[in-house]
Amino acid sequence: MLCAKGLGGVAEDAIRDTLTFVPFRELPPWFKRRSVYLTVRDALEGWWLRAEDAAGDAWRALRGRRS
């Protein structure tokens, strides 16, 4: 059922909950792929947000406004 639902809505929370409590080696192959996908996506999103914050800080420093 989770495989058919994919990411988004309630299924995403259920997939993340399952990945929290079930050892990786015991997951079915499609779940392992989803786990890797989510890990990479979360890492890229974190890097993007940190870069965005750094660019905003640099812009404010150049303009002379510090928050």
C-alpha positions in Angstrom: 0.0 0.0 0.0 2.8 2.5 0.9 4.6 1.6 -2.4 1.5 2.6 -4.4 0.9 5.8 -2.4 4.5 7.1 -2.7 5.6 10.3 -1.1 3.2 13.0 -0.1 0.5 13.3 2.6 0.0 10.5 5.1 2.1 8.0 3.2 5.3 10.0 3.6 4.9 10.1 7.3 4.3 6.3 7.4 7.3 5.7 5.3 9.5 7.9 7.5 8.1 6.2 10.6 8.9 2.8 9.2 12.4 3.8 8.3 12.9 4.9 11.9 12.0 1.6 13.5 12.9 -1.1 10.9 16.5 -2.0 10.3 17.6 -1.2 6.7 18.7 -4.8 5.9 15.1 -6.0 6.7 13.4 -3.6 4.3 12.1 -4.8 0.9 14.1 -3.5 -2.1 11.6 -0.7 -3.1 11.7 0.6 0.5 15.5 0.6 0.5 15.5 2.7 -2.7 12.9 5.1 -1.0 15.2 5.3 2.0 18.2 6.3 -0.1 16.1 8.8 -2.0 14.8 10.4 1.1 18.3 10.6 2.7 19.7 12.3 -0.4 16.7 14.6 -0.8 16.9 15.7 2.8 20.7 16.4 2.5 20.3 18.4 -0.6 17.4 20.4 0.9 19.6 21.1 4.0 22.5 22.3 1.9 20.2 24.5 -0.2 18.7 26.1 2.9 22.1 26.8 4.5 23.4 28.3 1.2 20.3 30.5 1.0 20.8 31.7 4.6 24.5 32.4 4.0 23.6 34.4 0.8 21.0 36.4 2.7 23.5 37.1 5.5 26.1 38.2 3.0 23.6 40.4 1.2 22.6 42.1 4.4 26.2 42.6 5.4 27.0 44.3 2.0 24.0 46.6 2.5 25.0 47.4 6.0 22.0 46.0 7.7 22.6 43.4 10.3 19.7 41.4 11.9 
